[in-house]
């Protein structure tokens, strides 16, 4: 049974028939994209670096949201092509937001819950619980949307298929 995750994160493995060298070449091209490249897809807003067999991409900050994803991975040669193991997660300030928001909101939520348990009434319990649920839900929905778009574009760019997903 999977545990509860505070921070959105996915582990995905892709397999492609491309050679390891060709895969690394394509990853380098993705990492070096310019902001105004003609081809717009889900990989367009990413920049990063490729070093040896490892790579990392971060979402460019050019829109209103700051829950952008960070992608890190490793490339390894297989008998039938190349295996790309990827971890998709939030950039550091997305994680920081979750921590700070929880630290600020949770004491108030716990205090209101204690008030409710002692007196049977609480003016702010439902409001605080809904606020936390809505904002955290928004974060998870946006992360899942960006992650799905990245995986689809990554598959297309590398002629790859998802072989493992956690």
N, C-alpha and C positions, 0 to 999 in steps of 0.2 A: 504494500500500500504506500503510495507516494506521500511524502511529508508536506507540510505547509511551507511555502516559500514566501519570505517577506520581500525579497528582491526578485523581480522578474529575470529569469535566466533560462536559456535553452542550450542543450548540447545536441549538435546535429553532425552526422557524418555523411559526406557526399562521395560518390564514386563516379569517376569519369574514365573514358577510354583514352583520353589525352595522355601523352607522356608527362612525366613529372616536370621536365624542362618547359614544355608548352604550357602546362598549368601555371607554373611560376611566372612565366612570361605574361600570361593573361592577368594574373593577380597583380603584377607590377603595373600593367596598363591601367587597371582599375584604381590602384593606389595613387597614380600620378595624374588622374583626370583633372582637368581645369574646370572652374566653375561654369564657364560658358560653353562647354562642349556641346556639340550639336545633338548628339544622341541622348535623349532624356529617358531614363528608366530608373528603377529603384536603386541601382548602384551609382547613379550619377551624383547623389549628394554625399558620397563617401570619399574620404581621403585616407591615406595611411602609408604604411611601409611594408616592404617585404625584405626579410633578412634570412638568408640561407633557406631553411625549410619552413620558417615561421612567418606569419603575417599578422598585421592588425590594422583594422580600419575603424575610423570614427566618423560619425555623421557630422557633416558641415552644419554650423549654426547659421542658418539663413532664413529661418521662419520663426513663428511665435513660440513654438514649443521648446522646452529644454529637456525633455525626457528622451533625448536621443540615444540611439543604441551604439554600442561598441562591439566590434566583432574581432575575435582573435582566433587564430587557427594554426594548424600544422599540416604540412603536405608530406605524404610518404608514397613511395613507389609500390605498386602491387603487380602481380603477375599479369593482370588484365588491364592495367592502366594506373590510375592514381587515386589514392584515398585522401580526402580532405576532411580533417576533423575540426569542427568549428564550435566556438562558444559565443553565444549572442547574449549580451547583457546590457545594462544601463551604463551610460557614462558616469563618471564619479559624482557629478553634481545631481544626477537623478537619484543615486543612492543616498547622497547627503540629504536631499529633500525628504526622502522617505524617513530617514532617521530623525531629522529635526522636526518634521511635521508630527511624527509619532511622539517624540519627547515633549513637544508643546501641548499636543491635544490629549494624550493619554492621562496625564495627571488630572486634568479637568474632567475627563470622562469617568475616571475612577472615583473622583470626589463626588460627582453627580450621582453615580451608581450607589455610593455609600449613603448619600443623602436620601436617595429613593428607598434604599433598604431600611433606613432608620425611620423615616417619616411617612413613607408610602407615596410621596409626591416628589417630583423634580421638574423644574421648568426647562432645564437645558439638556437633560439626558438624551432625549430623542434627537434634538438638533445636533448635538456633538457627535452622536453615533452616525447620523445620516451624513454629516459633513465629512467625517473620516471615510465612510464607505464610498461616498460619491467621488472624492478626490483620489482615493486609492484605486477605485474601480476605473476611473478615467486613465490613470497611469497604466494599469494592466491592459486595458483595451487598446490604448495607443501603442504600447509595447508590442502586443500581439499583432496589430495591424502592420507596424513597421517590420517586425520580424518575418511575417508572412511575405511581405513584398520583397524583402531582401532575399529570402530563400528562393523565391520564384525567379528573380533576376539572376541570382548566383547560379542556379541550375542552367539557365539559358546561356549565360556568359561562358560557362565551363563545360557545356554539353554534359551535365552531370545529373545523377539521380540521387535522391535521399535514400540511404541504406540503413541508417540508424537514427533514432530520434528519442531524446530523453527530456 
